[in-house]
Amino acid sequence: MSHEHSALLSVDEAQRRLLNHFDTLPAEQVPLESAAGRVLAQRVYSNLDLPPFPNSSMDGFAVRVADIEGAQPDHPVILPVVADIPAGQVSRQALGAGQAARIMTGAPVPQGAEAVVPVEDTDFNVREPGVDAPGEVQIYRAANQGENVRPQGQDVQRGELVLAAGAWLRPQEIGFLAMLGVAQVPVIRRPRVAIFSSGDELVPVGQPLEPGQIHDSNTYTLTGLVQQNGGQVIDLGIVPDQAQAVEETLDQAVDQGVDLLLTSAGVSVGAFDFVRSVVERRGELGFWRVNMRPGKPLVFGHYRQVPFIGLPGNPVSAFVGFQIFVRTAISKLAGAQDRPRNIQQVRLLEEVHSDGRESYLRAIVSRQDGELVARLTGHQGSGNLRSLVQANALLMLPSGVKSLPAGDMARAWLLSDVLVEKVP
Protein backbone atom coordinates (compact mmCIF):
# COMPACT_ATOMS: atom_id res chain seq x y z
CA MET A 1 0.00 0.00 0.00
CA SER A 2 2.81 2.41 0.84
CA HIS A 3 4.43 1.73 -2.54
CA GLU A 4 1.15 2.49 -4.31
CA HIS A 5 0.75 5.81 -2.49
CA SER A 6 4.36 6.82 -3.14
CA ALA A 7 3.64 6.49 -6.87
CA LEU A 8 0.73 8.89 -6.67
CA LEU A 9 1.03 12.58 -7.53
CA SER A 10 0.15 14.92 -4.67
CA VAL A 11 -2.79 17.20 -5.33
CA ASP A 12 -0.54 20.28 -5.18
CA GLU A 13 1.98 18.79 -7.63
CA ALA A 14 -0.76 17.73 -10.06
CA GLN A 15 -2.26 21.22 -9.85
CA ARG A 16 1.13 22.84 -10.49
CA ARG A 17 1.91 20.63 -13.50
CA LEU A 18 -1.49 21.22 -15.04
CA LEU A 19 -1.47 25.00 -14.56
CA ASN A 20 1.93 25.27 -16.28
CA HIS A 21 0.08 24.57 -19.55
CA PHE A 22 -2.38 27.47 -19.26
CA ASP A 23 -1.81 31.15 -20.05
CA THR A 24 -4.03 34.17 -19.57
CA LEU A 25 -6.29 34.88 -22.54
CA PRO A 26 -6.22 38.22 -24.41
CA ALA A 27 -8.36 41.19 -23.40
CA GLU A 28 -11.41 42.65 -25.09
CA GLN A 29 -13.61 45.69 -24.55
CA VAL A 30 -17.19 45.02 -23.50
CA PRO A 31 -20.06 47.35 -22.57
CA LEU A 32 -20.38 47.91 -18.83
CA GLU A 33 -23.75 46.14 -18.76
CA SER A 34 -22.08 42.96 -20.09
CA ALA A 35 -19.09 43.01 -17.73
CA ALA A 36 -20.56 41.37 -14.61
CA GLY A 37 -18.79 38.13 -13.77
CA ARG A 38 -15.84 39.01 -15.99
CA VAL A 39 -12.23 39.64 -14.99
CA LEU A 40 -10.74 43.13 -15.29
CA ALA A 41 -7.82 43.15 -17.75
CA GLN A 42 -6.09 46.33 -16.61
CA ARG A 43 -6.04 48.78 -13.74
CA VAL A 44 -8.76 51.37 -13.44
CA TYR A 45 -7.89 54.89 -12.25
CA SER A 46 -10.61 57.34 -11.37
CA ASN A 47 -11.00 60.26 -13.74
CA LEU A 48 -13.13 62.19 -11.27
CA ASP A 49 -13.72 62.83 -7.60
CA LEU A 50 -16.46 60.95 -5.75
CA PRO A 51 -18.53 62.69 -4.64
CA PRO A 52 -17.82 65.06 -7.55
CA PHE A 53 -19.02 68.02 -5.45
CA PRO A 54 -19.73 68.68 -1.74
CA ASN A 55 -23.25 67.45 -1.08
CA SER A 56 -25.71 67.05 1.74
CA SER A 57 -26.09 63.69 3.48
CA MET A 58 -29.44 64.76 4.94
CA ASP A 59 -32.69 66.47 4.05
CA GLY A 60 -32.36 69.74 5.94
CA PHE A 61 -31.11 73.31 5.84
CA ALA A 62 -27.66 74.48 4.79
CA VAL A 63 -26.31 77.11 7.19
CA ARG A 64 -23.22 78.91 8.42
CA VAL A 65 -22.00 77.51 11.73
CA ALA A 66 -21.65 80.89 13.46
CA ASP A 67 -25.24 81.83 12.66
CA ILE A 68 -26.75 79.01 14.73
CA GLU A 69 -24.32 78.97 17.63
CA GLY A 70 -26.23 78.40 20.88
CA ALA A 71 -29.47 77.36 19.14
CA GLN A 72 -31.76 75.27 21.37
CA PRO A 73 -35.38 74.08 21.17
CA ASP A 74 -36.47 76.71 23.67
CA HIS A 75 -34.22 79.36 22.09
CA PRO A 76 -34.30 78.68 18.35
CA VAL A 77 -32.40 80.73 15.81
CA ILE A 78 -34.68 82.03 13.05
CA LEU A 79 -33.14 82.38 9.58
CA PRO A 80 -34.63 83.46 6.26
CA VAL A 81 -34.62 80.70 3.63
CA VAL A 82 -33.12 82.16 0.45
CA ALA A 83 -32.85 79.05 -1.75
CA ASP A 84 -34.44 75.62 -2.29
CA ILE A 85 -31.97 73.04 -3.64
CA PRO A 86 -33.26 69.64 -4.80
CA ALA A 87 -30.88 66.83 -5.78
CA GLY A 88 -29.50 67.32 -9.26
CA GLN A 89 -29.56 71.13 -9.20
CA VAL A 90 -26.88 73.65 -8.31
CA SER A 91 -27.86 76.81 -6.47
CA ARG A 92 -26.60 79.94 -8.21
CA GLN A 93 -27.05 81.85 -4.97
CA ALA A 94 -24.25 81.77 -2.42
CA LEU A 95 -25.26 81.60 1.21
CA GLY A 96 -24.71 84.87 3.01
CA ALA A 97 -24.39 85.54 6.73
CA GLY A 98 -27.65 84.95 8.59
CA GLN A 99 -29.21 82.95 5.74
CA ALA A 100 -30.32 79.34 5.24
CA ALA A 101 -31.08 77.20 2.19
CA ARG A 102 -33.40 74.23 2.14
CA ILE A 103 -31.45 71.27 0.73
CA MET A 104 -32.26 67.65 -0.12
CA THR A 105 -30.06 64.58 0.31
CA GLY A 106 -27.41 64.41 -2.42
CA ALA A 107 -27.87 67.99 -3.54
CA PRO A 108 -24.79 70.24 -3.99
CA VAL A 109 -24.09 72.36 -0.93
CA PRO A 110 -24.22 76.06 -1.87
CA GLN A 111 -21.17 78.25 -1.70
CA GLY A 112 -20.78 79.76 1.78
CA ALA A 113 -22.61 76.93 3.60
CA GLU A 114 -20.63 75.13 6.30
CA ALA A 115 -23.07 72.52 7.66
CA VAL A 116 -26.52 71.01 7.16
CA VAL A 117 -29.08 70.86 9.99
CA PRO A 118 -31.52 67.93 9.54
CA VAL A 119 -35.21 68.82 9.13
CA GLU A 120 -36.03 67.05 12.41
CA ASP A 121 -33.95 69.68 14.23
CA THR A 122 -36.08 72.49 12.79
CA ASP A 123 -39.71 73.58 12.81
CA PHE A 124 -40.05 72.40 9.17
CA ASN A 125 -39.87 68.60 9.47
CA VAL A 126 -41.16 68.00 5.96
CA ARG A 127 -39.59 65.59 3.45
CA GLU A 128 -42.43 65.12 0.97
CA PRO A 129 -41.73 66.26 -2.59
CA GLY A 130 -43.74 69.13 -4.00
CA VAL A 131 -43.91 71.07 -0.72
CA ASP A 132 -42.47 74.57 -1.11
CA ALA A 133 -39.68 75.69 1.16
CA PRO A 134 -40.71 77.97 4.04
CA GLY A 135 -39.88 81.67 3.99
CA GLU A 136 -37.98 81.24 7.24
CA VAL A 137 -36.91 78.35 9.46
CA GLN A 138 -36.39 77.88 13.18
CA ILE A 139 -33.15 76.02 13.98
CA TYR A 140 -33.22 74.08 17.25
CA ARG A 141 -29.56 73.16 17.69
CA ALA A 142 -26.05 74.24 16.83
CA ALA A 143 -23.88 72.42 14.27
CA ASN A 144 -20.20 71.68 13.81
CA GLN A 145 -18.15 72.64 10.76
CA GLY A 146 -18.83 70.14 7.95
CA GLU A 147 -21.65 68.35 9.78
CA ASN A 148 -23.85 66.32 7.39
CA VAL A 149 -21.81 67.48 4.42
CA ARG A 150 -19.98 64.91 2.28
CA PRO A 151 -16.91 66.71 0.96
CA GLN A 152 -15.79 66.43 -2.65
CA GLY A 153 -13.49 63.40 -3.12
CA GLN A 154 -14.38 61.85 0.24
CA ASP A 155 -14.76 58.37 -1.32
CA VAL A 156 -12.47 58.58 -4.34
CA GLN A 157 -10.05 61.21 -5.61
CA ARG A 158 -9.27 61.91 -9.24
CA GLY A 159 -6.27 59.87 -10.42
CA GLU A 160 -6.58 57.30 -7.62
CA LEU A 161 -6.14 53.59 -8.42
CA VAL A 162 -9.54 52.11 -7.66
CA LEU A 163 -9.56 48.59 -9.19
CA ALA A 164 -6.65 46.24 -9.81
CA ALA A 165 -6.19 44.06 -12.87
CA GLY A 166 -7.42 40.53 -12.22
CA ALA A 167 -10.41 41.60 -10.13
CA TRP A 168 -13.63 39.65 -10.60
CA LEU A 169 -16.31 42.18 -11.50
CA ARG A 170 -19.20 41.62 -9.12
CA PRO A 171 -22.39 43.71 -9.19
CA GLN A 172 -20.85 46.18 -6.72
CA GLU A 173 -17.82 46.74 -8.99
CA ILE A 174 -20.16 47.26 -11.96
CA GLY A 175 -22.09 49.90 -10.02
CA PHE A 176 -18.84 51.55 -8.95
CA LEU A 177 -17.60 51.70 -12.56
CA ALA A 178 -20.92 53.26 -13.50
CA MET A 179 -20.38 55.96 -10.86
CA LEU A 180 -17.01 56.64 -12.48
CA GLY A 181 -18.67 56.99 -15.89
CA VAL A 182 -16.88 53.96 -17.40
CA ALA A 183 -19.01 52.77 -20.34
CA GLN A 184 -16.56 50.28 -21.90
CA VAL A 185 -14.60 47.87 -19.70
CA PRO A 186 -11.37 46.03 -20.63
CA VAL A 187 -11.87 42.42 -19.56
CA ILE A 188 -10.15 39.12 -20.25
CA ARG A 189 -11.90 37.13 -22.93
CA ARG A 190 -14.21 34.58 -21.39
CA PRO A 191 -12.62 31.09 -21.47
CA ARG A 192 -14.36 28.84 -23.99
CA VAL A 193 -14.69 25.29 -22.66
CA ALA A 194 -15.88 22.48 -24.91
CA ILE A 195 -17.63 19.69 -23.01
CA PHE A 196 -18.40 16.29 -24.44
CA SER A 197 -19.23 12.80 -23.26
CA SER A 198 -18.35 9.52 -24.89
CA GLY A 199 -19.92 6.14 -24.33
CA ASP A 200 -22.64 4.07 -25.96
CA GLU A 201 -24.25 3.57 -22.55
CA LEU A 202 -24.97 7.32 -22.24
CA VAL A 203 -28.40 8.62 -23.22
CA PRO A 204 -29.52 12.30 -23.45
CA VAL A 205 -31.87 13.60 -20.78
CA GLY A 206 -35.46 13.19 -21.92
CA GLN A 207 -34.83 9.99 -23.85
CA PRO A 208 -36.10 6.73 -22.29
CA LEU A 209 -33.49 4.40 -20.86
CA GLU A 210 -32.98 0.97 -22.33
CA PRO A 211 -31.43 -1.80 -20.20
CA GLY A 212 -27.77 -1.01 -19.45
CA GLN A 213 -28.11 2.69 -20.28
CA ILE A 214 -27.77 5.77 -18.04
CA HIS A 215 -28.51 9.43 -18.49
CA ASP A 216 -25.55 11.70 -19.22
CA SER A 217 -25.56 13.72 -15.99
CA ASN A 218 -21.92 14.84 -15.93
CA THR A 219 -22.34 17.16 -18.91
CA TYR A 220 -24.99 19.09 -16.98
CA THR A 221 -22.94 19.24 -13.80
CA LEU A 222 -19.79 20.35 -15.64
CA THR A 223 -21.71 22.89 -17.71
CA GLY A 224 -23.07 24.50 -14.55
CA LEU A 225 -19.64 24.52 -12.93
CA VAL A 226 -17.97 26.11 -15.96
CA GLN A 227 -20.61 28.83 -16.15
CA GLN A 228 -20.45 29.38 -12.38
CA ASN A 229 -16.72 30.01 -12.71
CA GLY A 230 -16.89 32.49 -15.57
CA GLY A 231 -16.44 30.18 -18.55
CA GLN A 232 -18.44 29.91 -21.75
CA VAL A 233 -19.60 26.39 -22.61
CA ILE A 234 -19.54 24.82 -26.05
CA ASP A 235 -21.66 21.67 -25.65
CA LEU A 236 -20.50 18.96 -28.04
CA GLY A 237 -23.03 16.44 -26.79
CA ILE A 238 -22.60 12.67 -26.56
CA VAL A 239 -20.06 11.33 -29.02
CA PRO A 240 -20.53 7.78 -30.38
CA ASP A 241 -17.89 5.15 -29.70
CA GLN A 242 -16.30 5.60 -33.11
CA ALA A 243 -12.87 7.05 -33.77
CA GLN A 244 -14.10 9.12 -36.72
CA ALA A 245 -16.95 10.63 -34.70
CA VAL A 246 -14.58 11.51 -31.86
CA GLU A 247 -12.09 13.12 -34.23
CA GLU A 248 -14.75 15.13 -36.06
CA THR A 249 -16.13 16.37 -32.73
CA LEU A 250 -12.73 17.44 -31.40
CA ASP A 251 -11.83 19.13 -34.71
CA GLN A 252 -15.13 21.01 -34.63
CA ALA A 253 -14.31 22.31 -31.16
CA VAL A 254 -10.75 23.34 -32.03
CA ASP A 255 -11.95 25.08 -35.19
CA GLN A 256 -14.38 27.10 -33.04
CA GLY A 257 -11.41 28.41 -31.05
CA VAL A 258 -12.03 26.70 -27.72
CA ASP A 259 -9.49 27.14 -24.93
CA LEU A 260 -10.07 23.83 -23.15
CA LEU A 261 -11.44 20.42 -24.09
CA LEU A 262 -13.19 18.84 -21.09
CA THR A 263 -14.68 15.39 -20.79
CA SER A 264 -15.54 12.84 -18.15
CA ALA A 265 -14.93 9.22 -19.03
CA GLY A 266 -17.94 7.02 -19.66
CA VAL A 267 -18.66 3.99 -17.51
CA SER A 268 -17.12 1.63 -20.06
CA VAL A 269 -13.36 1.56 -20.50
CA GLY A 270 -13.79 1.04 -24.23
CA ALA A 271 -15.50 4.41 -24.65
CA PHE A 272 -12.42 6.31 -23.58
CA ASP A 273 -10.13 4.13 -25.68
CA PHE A 274 -11.55 5.80 -28.80
CA VAL A 275 -10.90 9.24 -27.34
CA ARG A 276 -7.40 8.25 -26.28
CA SER A 277 -6.42 6.91 -29.69
CA VAL A 278 -7.70 10.01 -31.50
CA VAL A 279 -6.08 12.50 -29.11
CA GLU A 280 -2.73 10.73 -29.13
CA ARG A 281 -2.69 10.66 -32.91
CA ARG A 282 -2.83 14.46 -33.08
CA GLY A 283 -1.52 15.39 -29.66
CA GLU A 284 -0.56 13.69 -26.42
CA LEU A 285 -2.20 12.41 -23.26
CA GLY A 286 -0.87 11.72 -19.80
CA PHE A 287 -2.68 9.47 -17.35
CA TRP A 288 -2.12 10.77 -13.85
CA ARG A 289 -2.85 8.97 -10.61
CA VAL A 290 -3.46 11.67 -8.02
CA ASN A 291 -3.31 11.07 -4.29
CA MET A 292 -6.90 12.13 -3.68
CA ARG A 293 -10.30 10.64 -2.94
CA PRO A 294 -12.51 10.75 -4.88
CA GLY A 295 -10.99 11.45 -8.28
CA LYS A 296 -7.68 9.58 -8.33
CA PRO A 297 -7.54 9.08 -12.14
CA LEU A 298 -6.95 12.28 -14.12
CA VAL A 299 -6.16 12.61 -17.81
CA PHE A 300 -4.29 15.62 -19.13
CA GLY A 301 -2.83 16.44 -22.51
CA HIS A 302 -3.34 18.40 -25.72
CA TYR A 303 -5.24 17.93 -28.94
CA ARG A 304 -4.00 20.18 -31.74
CA GLN A 305 -2.33 22.40 -29.11
CA VAL A 306 -5.58 22.81 -27.13
CA PRO A 307 -5.39 21.61 -23.48
CA PHE A 308 -7.43 18.47 -22.81
CA ILE A 309 -8.66 17.41 -19.34
CA GLY A 310 -10.37 14.08 -18.77
CA LEU A 311 -12.12 13.79 -15.41
CA PRO A 312 -13.28 10.50 -13.88
CA GLY A 313 -16.70 9.32 -14.99
CA ASN A 314 -18.23 8.86 -11.56
CA PRO A 315 -20.37 11.95 -10.88
CA VAL A 316 -18.88 12.92 -7.51
CA SER A 317 -15.33 12.30 -8.76
CA ALA A 318 -16.03 14.54 -11.75
CA PHE A 319 -17.40 17.28 -9.45
CA VAL A 320 -14.46 17.18 -7.05
CA GLY A 321 -11.94 16.91 -9.90
CA PHE A 322 -13.44 20.00 -11.47
CA GLN A 323 -13.23 21.97 -8.22
CA ILE A 324 -9.58 21.02 -7.66
CA PHE A 325 -8.18 21.21 -11.19
CA VAL A 326 -10.51 22.66 -13.83
CA ARG A 327 -11.66 25.61 -11.74
CA THR A 328 -8.07 26.76 -11.20
CA ALA A 329 -7.30 26.32 -14.91
CA ILE A 330 -10.31 28.45 -15.90
CA SER A 331 -9.25 31.11 -13.40
CA LYS A 332 -5.76 31.22 -14.91
CA LEU A 333 -7.18 31.47 -18.44
CA ALA A 334 -9.40 34.28 -17.19
CA GLY A 335 -6.41 36.14 -15.73
CA ALA A 336 -7.75 35.99 -12.18
CA GLN A 337 -6.69 34.64 -8.87
CA ASP A 338 -8.55 31.42 -8.14
CA ARG A 339 -11.63 32.35 -6.21
CA PRO A 340 -10.79 31.73 -2.56
CA ARG A 341 -12.26 28.63 -0.99
CA ASN A 342 -14.40 29.21 2.06
CA ILE A 343 -12.59 26.82 4.41
CA GLN A 344 -13.65 26.67 8.06
CA GLN A 345 -12.63 24.68 11.11
CA VAL A 346 -15.45 22.33 12.16
CA ARG A 347 -15.95 19.88 14.99
CA LEU A 348 -16.83 16.34 13.92
CA LEU A 349 -20.09 14.90 15.23
CA GLU A 350 -19.04 11.39 14.20
CA GLU A 351 -15.91 9.39 13.47
CA VAL A 352 -14.79 9.63 9.84
CA HIS A 353 -12.63 7.23 7.86
CA SER A 354 -10.65 7.38 4.65
CA ASP A 355 -7.91 5.35 2.94
CA GLY A 356 -4.99 7.72 3.55
CA ARG A 357 -5.40 9.71 0.34
CA GLU A 358 -6.17 13.44 0.53
CA SER A 359 -9.93 13.17 0.90
CA TYR A 360 -12.90 15.36 0.13
CA LEU A 361 -15.90 13.86 1.93
CA ARG A 362 -19.45 15.11 1.48
CA ALA A 363 -20.72 16.67 4.68
CA ILE A 364 -23.41 18.84 6.22
CA VAL A 365 -22.09 21.74 8.31
CA SER A 366 -24.23 23.67 10.77
CA ARG A 367 -23.74 25.97 13.74
CA GLN A 368 -24.38 24.53 17.19
CA ASP A 369 -23.58 26.21 20.52
CA GLY A 370 -21.49 28.87 18.82
CA GLU A 371 -19.29 26.59 16.72
CA LEU A 372 -19.45 24.86 13.36
CA VAL A 373 -20.09 21.13 13.46
CA ALA A 374 -20.14 18.55 10.66
CA ARG A 375 -21.58 15.16 9.85
CA LEU A 376 -21.15 13.12 6.67
CA THR A 377 -24.15 12.94 4.34
CA GLY A 378 -24.04 9.17 4.02
CA HIS A 379 -21.98 6.60 2.18
CA GLN A 380 -19.16 8.21 0.22
CA GLY A 381 -19.32 6.13 -2.97
CA SER A 382 -18.27 8.31 -5.92
CA GLY A 383 -21.43 7.42 -7.82
CA ASN A 384 -23.71 8.69 -5.06
CA LEU A 385 -24.60 12.11 -6.44
CA ARG A 386 -27.54 12.46 -4.07
CA SER A 387 -25.13 12.69 -1.12
CA LEU A 388 -23.47 15.66 -2.89
CA VAL A 389 -26.88 17.30 -3.34
CA GLN A 390 -27.49 16.91 0.40
CA ALA A 391 -24.04 18.29 1.28
CA ASN A 392 -23.14 21.93 1.82
CA ALA A 393 -19.44 21.22 2.36
CA LEU A 394 -16.54 18.93 1.55
CA LEU A 395 -14.77 17.67 4.65
CA MET A 396 -11.04 17.74 3.93
CA LEU A 397 -8.76 15.02 5.33
CA PRO A 398 -5.07 15.47 4.61
CA SER A 399 -2.94 12.80 3.01
CA GLY A 400 -1.87 10.13 5.47
CA VAL A 401 -4.89 10.52 7.77
CA LYS A 402 -7.09 7.42 7.76
CA SER A 403 -9.51 8.34 10.54
CA LEU A 404 -10.54 11.13 12.87
CA PRO A 405 -12.62 10.50 16.00
CA ALA A 406 -15.83 12.31 16.87
CA GLY A 407 -15.08 15.57 18.64
CA ASP A 408 -11.90 16.27 16.68
CA MET A 409 -11.51 19.42 14.61
CA ALA A 410 -11.19 19.21 10.83
CA ARG A 411 -11.21 21.53 7.83
CA ALA A 412 -14.39 21.90 5.77
CA TRP A 413 -14.66 23.53 2.37
CA LEU A 414 -18.07 25.23 2.40
CA LEU A 415 -19.80 24.91 -0.97
CA SER A 416 -22.63 27.22 0.03
CA ASP A 417 -23.02 30.39 2.06
CA VAL A 418 -26.07 28.82 3.71
CA LEU A 419 -25.64 26.74 6.84
CA VAL A 420 -28.36 24.30 7.79
CA GLU A 421 -30.07 25.03 11.09
CA LYS A 422 -29.16 21.68 12.58
CA VAL A 423 -27.22 18.69 11.34
CA PRO A 424 -29.76 15.85 10.97
Buried (B, 14 or more C-beta within 10 A) or exposed (E): EEEEBEEBBEBEEBBEEBBEBBEBBEBEEBEBEEBBBBBBBBEBEBEBBBBBEBBBBBBBBBBBBEBBEEBEEEEBBEBEBBBBBEEEEEBEEEBEEBBBBBBBBBBBBBEBBBBBBBBEBBBBEBEEEEEEBBEEBBBBBBBEEBBBBBEBBBBBEEEEEBBEBBBBBEEEBBEBBEBBEBEEBBBBBBBBBBBBBBBBBBBEEEEEEEEEBEBBBBBBBBBEBBEEBBBBBBEBEBBBBEBEBBBEBBBBBBEEEBBBBBBBBBBBEEBBEBBBEBBEEBBEBEEBBBBBBBBBBBBBBBBBEBBBBBBBBBBBBBBBBBBBBBBBBBBBBBBBEBBEBEEBEBBBBBEBEBEBBBBBBBBBBBBEEEEBBBBBBEEBEBBBBEBBEBBBBBBBBEBEBEEBEEEEEBBBBBBEEEBEEEBE
